[in-house]
Amino acid sequence: MNSYKGDLRKNATWRTSLMNLETYKKMSSKHIENENNLALAGMLVKVVPVTKKADALIPVWDLRQYAFLNKQYIPYTVNPKLWVQGNLNLNAGLYKVTENIYQVRGFDLANMTFIRGKSGWIIVDCLGAKETAEAAIQFVTDYFGEIPVSAVIITHSHEDHYGGILGVLNHFSHENVKIYAPKNFINAALEENVNVGVAMSRRGIYMYGVELPRDEKGQIDNGIGKGQSIGTVTFTNNIEEITEQYVEKVIDGVTFEFQLAMDTEAPSEMLIYIPSEQSLCIAELCTATIHNLLTPRGAKIRDPIAWAKAIQNAIDLWGGTLTSVFGVHNWPRFGNALCLDYLEKQRDIYQYLNDQTLRLMNSGYTIEEVGRTIKLPQSLTDEWYNSQFYGTIIHNAKAVYQKYLGWYDGNPVNLNKLLPEESAKKYVEYMGGASQILKKARQSFAAGEYQWVAEVTKHVIYAEPKNSEAKLLCADALEQLGYIAESGPWRNEYLMGAQELRYGVIPVEGAFISNDVLNNMPLGDIIYLLSIRINGVKAGDLYYKMNFIISDRNETASTEVKRGIFRYLNDKQEEDADVTVTMSKEVLYELATTNKQPNPSEVIVEGDIMKWHLFLLLQEPLNHNFPIMTP
């Protein structure tokens, strides 16, 4: 994305410049050189990938946008450490990890790994979209020649690792290719990305900086890769799940050892050891940065103790023999001693965060205090890979607090606070009005108190939503916070907030789930998407039953509207149903995931047609563009 016309973005203030200069002075050239050597190790082909859909003008992936990172200076508008990490993630291409293990990096947010089997490639993770997966496989084919895909292994249940699965399977592959994934993979993948898909998508625009320009005042990197591709997310439920905590399997002539790592970085995750290569795939438990225990876009809180234990289990199982460790983001490590040091220090980050947060909680510290109080010892911070390029100490400590005690800090003043709009009006009134607040806020901005300026101008915005002066000053403050942020997602969050305050929300419409994902979901789960859109108050006194017949899925469902709930009952038709509706799956999918109402000609209604129309009226419209920066 290019810069806007009438660009309202500002330069770094002299205070911001000084803060980034201090960060630069503290950076270790030795550590940077080491990471650069690792990021380039084993490179066979370097490329700047651009992937397009045949019928689209905008590429689904375009690394050319980041050419500005090749400048020989670090601008004051970027945290110097993030700038360097962004440069390291520009190293896209084909890499040799061991004699029989290769990786494609830089074709999407994640990596795709190719392991030589007896008859073809065993692929570990499929990138996030069908188009980028196809491009990665073609790239490898151009180098090695036509080699079929003999098996696929998916390390965990996040979309950027399975979304390209059909792009992999549609390649020249063996018939009935087996796909392996960890226990509960299917349920975890669908649950996390579907039921709150609209909210996650909207917040994900902030976390990943999707709509930001790619330049020195915009999106730089996400710490674990450049960003998310915008291609077609695919799925399959034709998967063999690894259900034992530890199991050994021979896949296409290669021995694999699997260790489950449940409820760590993902609800469903596993680690993989290839004894013949003495190489460990650590999945996303170690990623050359501090990870997120709770992502800014939102997710279930991850368990730092389970995370640390899973890494320790890997050390116990394979630490004596491994000579390389590769992940599904960023670059590998080599040599037994260096690999173990890396695993141990990444392990200790999560254990330390958990234990120190609990120590502070038991001393009365609140959710707002724990993250600002915790300091990492030099024995952990003295490594580039333990920097806060993705997750942060503050956010992760809050996640630990929330995991154990929830959001409430125990102070009854905060038990049932006024809505932000209500309290904002009182704050503005008590502080002498908006003009007085803004006058003082400008002085605080000049003093470099950016967080305070953002907080106090938020009150003015929520009290007076049309106050453009407050919006612009808040945007200026958020922008400077973004310029000094070490974390890619934090920078994106700040800069997206500033952008929307200045320009408004860029409208996004359409389905938030692909048809391919919906085709693999049980009918009852699709019906549930309609349940969570029912206006419960309006439906509160209603009681009637409906049958659904989805002709091209050859499935039926009985449902009921009762006490404000739309409930899936079973996969049979109820004889006493008030109304039966027959439709194609396409019509059902549109009804469940968009605001499009079905054309009457597309639905056959038998029984009380008014009940069907009433059901449609009870469906609340989806809002893909809900406000974040304004009330």
N, C-alpha and C positions, 0 to 999 in steps of 0.2 A: 504494500500500500504506500502510495506517495504522499508527500506533505499536502496539507489542505491549502486551497487558495485563501488568502487573508489569514495566514498562519498567525495565531495568537500565542503560540508557544514562546516562552522566554528563554534567555540565556541563563546559565548558572550565575547566581549572585556571588559576590566576592566571598561571602561566608561559606557558601556551598563549595566554591572552588578551593578554599582553604581546607575544608574537611576532606575533600577528595585528594588534595595534595598530601595531607597527613597520612591517609590510607596508602597512597603510593609509596611514601617513604618507608612504611613498615613492611612492604611486600618483600618476599625473599626471592631474589633472582635465581637462586639455586633450586628452590621448589618449582618455580615456573619452568625452568629449563628441564627439570626432571619430568614434569607433567607433559611438556611439549614433546619430549622424546618418546614417552609412552603413547601419546596420542598419534604419533607418526609411525610407531614401531610396526613393522610387518606390512607397510603399505605396498600394494601391488599396482593399483591404479588409482589416480586421483581424479575426481570429477566434480563438477558443479551441477547437481541434478535439477532438472525441471521436468515435472510430470503434469500432463494435461489430460482432461477428459476429451474424447473426440468431439463432443458437441458443446464444449464450454470455452469461453474466452479467457476466463481466469484460471491459471494453473492450480491444481490441487496441492502442489508443492513446488516452491521456487527458491532455491538457495542463492540465486543471483541477487536477491533483494538485500543480502547481507554483505555485499562487496565493500561497503563503506568501512567495515571492520578491518580492512587491509591497510587503512591509513597508518602512517608511521608515528602518529602521536595519539595520546589518549585525551579525548575532549573532557572538559570540566563538567559536562552534563551527564557523565557516566561514572559510577563507582569503578575505580581502576581494576579491582579484582574481577568484577563482573565483565568488564571489557576483555580482560585476558581470557576468562572462561569462554566468553563468546567467540573469541578467536580460535580457541582449542576446538570448539564444536563446529568450526568451519571445515575441519579436515574430513571431508566426505570422500568415500571411495570403497575399494575392496582391500581387505586386510587379511594377512595370514597370521593366525593366532598360534597354531601348532601345525605339525605336518599334515594333519587331516581336518583341521578346523579353520574356517574362514568366516569373516564378518563383513557385512555391508553396513556402513554407517553414513548418516547424513541424508538418507532418502526419506526420512520421516522423523518423528520425535524419538522413536526407539530404534534399536538395531535388529537386523535379521542375521542369524547365525546359520552357516552351512557346514554340516559334518558329513564327511565321505562315508557312505555305507558300502556294502558289497555290491549293490546294484544301482545305487543312486544317492541323491542328497537326502539327508535327514535334516529337516529345517527346524530350528528353534526360534519360535515367535514369528509372527506374520505381518508386523507393522500395523498401522492403524486404519488403512484403507485399501480397498481392492486395487486401485490404480497404482499406489506407491509400491505395493507388494509385487505387482506385475512388472513394474519398472526395475525393481531390485533384482528379480529373478532373471529378467532379460539382460541386465548388466552383468550378472555372473555368467550367464550363458555366452555372452559375447567374448568373455575371457577364456572360459574352460571348454566351450562347445556344448552341445545339447546333452545334458545329463538329466534323467528323469528324477522327480521327487518320489522317494520311496516311503517316507514317513514324515509326520509333523509332530512336534512337541510344543505345547503352549505352557509357558512357565506360570502364568497367573491370570486372574480374571479381570484385568483392566483392558479397556477397549484398544489402547495403542499397541497391544500385543496380540490381539486376536482379530481385529477388524478387517485385516487383509486376507483372511483365511481362504476365501473363494478365489482371490487372485493367485494364491499358491496352488490350490487344487485344480484350477483351470489350466495351469501350465502342463507341459508334457509330463505326466505323472503315471505311476503304476495304477492299475485298476484296484479299487477298494483300498486306497491309501489309508493306513491307520493313523488316527490323531490321538495323541495322549495329552492329558491335562490333569491337574490335581483334583483331589476329592472336592465335591460340591461345586465344581467349576461352573457348570451350566446355571445352577440357581444363583450363584454369587454374581456371575456376569450380568444376568438379566435383572436381578433385583437392584443392583447398585446403579445401573445406567438407565432404568426405565421408569420406575414409579415417581421419581422426582427429576425426570429428565429435563423438563422445561426449566426448573429452577437451576439445576446444575449447568445447563447450557448457557443460560443468561449469566450466571456467575463465572462460568468458565471463560467467557469473553473477557472478563476482567483479569482473571488469573493468568491466562496465556497471552493477553494483549492482542487478541485476534484482530481488532479493528485499529490498532495503532500503526502509524507509519513506521517503516523499517529504516531508521536513521539514528543519528547520535542523540536526538531528543525523543526517540521513540523506543520501540521494542528492540532489545539487544539479544536476549537469550533466556532460556528458562532453567539454566543450570544443569539440566539433564538432557538437553537437546534444544533445538531452535524453537519449536512450537508444534502445534497439532496440524496435521494435514486436513484438507477439507474435501476429501474424496468420499467414496461410497463405503460405509461401514457394513461388513458382512458377518455372517455367523453360521454355525452349523451345530446341531446337537448330536451328530454322528461321531461321538467322542468316547474313548475308553478312559475312564477316570482312574487315576492311581489312588487307591483307597488305603493302602498300608503305610504306616509311618516310614518304614524303610523297605524298599524292594529292589531287586535286581532284575533287569530284563535285557534280553538280546534282541536288538532291533536292526534288521538288515545286516546282520553279521557283526554288529558293534555292541559291546556290553555297556549298558547304562545303569548307574545306581541312582535311585530317586530317594529323596528325603522330603517328606511333607513339611511345610513351614506355614501352617494354617494360622489365620488371624494375625499376620505380621503386617507387611506392607500392603497386602491384599487379604481379603477374607479367605481366598483359595489360592495357595501359592506352593511351589515346590522348587527344590534345588536339585541339580543334576551333576553327577560326576562321571567322567569318561576315563576309566582306568588306563586304557591303552594310550591315551594322550596325557595322562596325569594332569588333567585339566578340570577345573570346577566352574560350572555355571552357577553363579551366586544369585541368579534371577535379579530382583530389584531390591535385595536386602543391603547391598553395598553398591553405591553409584558414584563414587568420587565426589560426594558432597553430603552434607546433612540433608536427610529426607524429611518428609512431612508426616507427623503423627496425626494431623488433621489438616486436610488441604483447604486453602482459602475458598475454593469453589464449593466446598462442603462434601462430606462423606461420613461414614461411621468412623469413630475414633479407633486408631490402631494401637495395639498393645505393645509398648516398648520392651516389656520383659519377655514376651513371647518372641519378639524380634531378636533381642540379644541372645536368648537361649537357642534359637534356630541357627544363628551364626556359630555359636559355641558347639552345637551338635555337629555342624559341618567340619569344624576344626578337629573335634574328637574323632570323627569318622575318617577324614581324608588328609588332615594336616601333616601327617607323616610322609605322604607320598606326592602331594600335589606340587606342580612346578609352574602352573599358571592359573589365574582366576580371571574369568571374563563375566561381564554383566550384560544386561539387556539395554543399558544406556551407557554412554561414554566409553571409556577404553579399558583394556585389560591391564593386569599386573603380572610380572614374571619373576621367577626365582622363589624357591620355597620360603626363605627367610623374609623377603619383602612381601610376599603374599600373606604370610601369617601375621606380619606386623600390620598390614592393611586391614585384614579381617578383624583382628583384635581391637584395633583403634576405632573402627566403624562400630563394632559390637559395643564398645564401652561408651560411645556417645549416647546410645539409647538407654543403657543401664544407668548412666550418670544422670541423664535428664530425669528419668523416672525417680531415682532415689533422692536426688536433691530437691525435686519438687515436693515429694512426700515429706521430707525433713522440714521444709518451709511451711507446708500446709499444717503440720502438727505443731508449728510454732505460731500459728494464727495468721499467716500471710494469706492474702486474698488472691483471686484469680488474676486481678490486674497487677498484683505485686510480684508473683512468683517469677515470671519471665524476666522482669527487669532486675531481679535480685540475683538470679543464678549467673555465676561466672564459670566458664570452663577453665580447668588447669592448663598450664602451658604444655603439659605432656599430651594433651589432646588437641590443642589449637595449633601446635607446631607442625601441622601437616596441611598441605593445600586441600587434600580431599576431605578434610573435616571443616571446610568453610561453609558459610550459609548461602550457597548459590541457589538452592531450591527451598528447603525448609529453613526455619529460623528457631533460635533458642526461645525467643519470646512466645511465638505461636505454639511451639511444641510443649512448652511448660504449661501453657493454658489448656492444651489438650489433655495433659496428664491430670491437671486439676479437675477438668470437666469429667474425665473418665471415672474418677473416684468420688467426687463430691457434687458434680453437676455445675450448672452456671451460677447458682445462688451462693452468695458469699457469707451468708449467715446474718447480715445486717438487715433488720426488718424494714429499714427505709427502702431497701431495694427489692422487697418482696413483691410489691405490686405497683411499680413505678408508673407515673403518668406516661401517656403516649408521647413520643418525641415532639409532635406538633403542639401538644398542650403545654408541656414544660418549656418548650422553646419560647412561646409567647410570654410566659412569666419571666424567664431569664432576661429576655430583651427589655421587658417593662422594668424590671428591677435594676437593670444595668444602665438605665437612662435612655433607652431607645437605640434603634439600629445605627443612626448616624454617629452616636457617641462610641458605640462598640467598634464600628469600622474605623473610626479615627484612631482609636487605641490599637486596633488590630494591625493597622498599617505600620505603626511604630514597632510593634512586636515583630512584624515581618522583617523590618529593617534590622532588628536585633538578632535575626536568625532563629526565632522561636516558631518554627514552621508548624509543629504539631499543635501548639496552643492556638495559633491562628486558624488552622483547619477546624479545630474543635469549636472555637467561639463563633466563627462565621457559619458553621453548620446550624447553630441556634438561630441565627438571623435568617438563613435560608428556610428553615422549617417554620419559622414564625411568619416570614414574608416570602413565599415561594417565587415571586416575580422580582425580587430584589437582585438585579443583575450585577450591581457593584459587589454584593456579598458573594455571589457565585464566582465572579472573576477573581476576587481576592482569595477565596478558598481554593480555587483552581491553581493560582500561583503558588500557594503554600504546599499543596499536594505535589505539584510538579517538582519543587525543590526537594521534597522528601523522596520522590522517585529518583532524582539525580544522585542521591547519596546512598541509595539502597544497594546492599550487596546481593540480595536475593533477586533473581530474575522475576519471579511471580510478585514479590512486593513492589518492585519497580513498575510492573505492568498494572497492578492494582491502583497505585497512586496516579499513574499517568492516564489510565482509563477514566478514573474519577474526574481528573482535571479536564479531559477531553469532553466528557458528557456535560460537565458544567458549562463549558464554553460553547459547544456546538449542539447539544441535545443528543438524544438517543438515535442511533442509526437503526431504522426498523428492520427486524428480522421476522420472517414468516415461514410457514411450511411445517411439515412433520418433523418431530424431534427424534423419531426412531425409523430406521430404514425398513422397507418391506421384507428384506431378507431376515432381519432380526425378528420381525413379527411372525414370519412364516415358521420360525422355530420355537415360538412361544406357545405354551398350552393355551387353549381357548379361554379357560377360566382366568388366566393372568391378563389376557387382553380385555376381557369383560371388566376386570378390576380397574382398568384405566378409566372406564366410564363411571365406576363407583366413586372414585376420588374426585370426580367433577360434579357430582350431584350436590345441589343446594339443599343441605340438610334441613334447614328451617322450613323451606317451602314444601319439602317432601315429608315433613314430620308426621302429618296426620293421614298420609296415604297408605293404602295397602292393596297391592294387586300383583299378579304374577305374569311373567312374559316368557315365551319360548323364543329362542334364536335358532335359526337354521342357516348355517353357512355352507352354501351349496358346493362351492369348489374346494372346500376343505373336508367335505363329507362329515361334518360335525354338527352336533346340536348341543344346546345348553338351555337349562331352565333357570330362571332368575326370579327375584321378587324385589319389589319396592316396599319397604316396611320400616316405620319409625325413623325416617330420614336416611335410610341405608339402602343402597342398591346392591343386592347380594347374589352371587353365583351359588346355585344350589347343587346341581349335578349335571351330568352329560346326557340326561334323558329329557324327553318332552313331557311336561306335566299336562295331564288330561284336563285339569280344572283351570288352566291358564286363561287369563282374560284376553290375551292377545298373543298371536304368533307372527313373527316377522322372518321373512326369508330374504337373504341378500348374499352378494358375493363377498369374498374376503376383502377385496379392494374397498368396497363401500364401508365395511366394518372398520378397516384400518384407518380410513379417512375420518370416520366418526370418532374413533378413539384418540387420534393423535393430532387432529387439526380442528379448525373452527368451521369446516365445511359441513353443512347439513346435507343429508342425502336427498337426491332428486326422487320425488315420489315414484317415478317410473323405475327406479333401481331397487325398490323394496316392495315385496309382496306382503300385504298385511291381511291377516285373517283374524276376525274377532273384533274387539272394541278398538277401532282406529283412534278414538280420542285418547285412549290410554297411551298409545304409541306417541302421538303428538305431545301429550303431556310429558312423557319421558324426555323427549327432545328438548322441550322448554326448560326442564330441570337441569340440563347440562350447562354448567358455567363455561363461558368461553376461556380458552387458554390465552395467557398473556405472555408472549415471548419477550416483550419489551418493558417489563415492569420497571418502575423507577428504582434506582439505587441511591442516587445522590440527592434526590428531592423527595418531599412527601408524596 
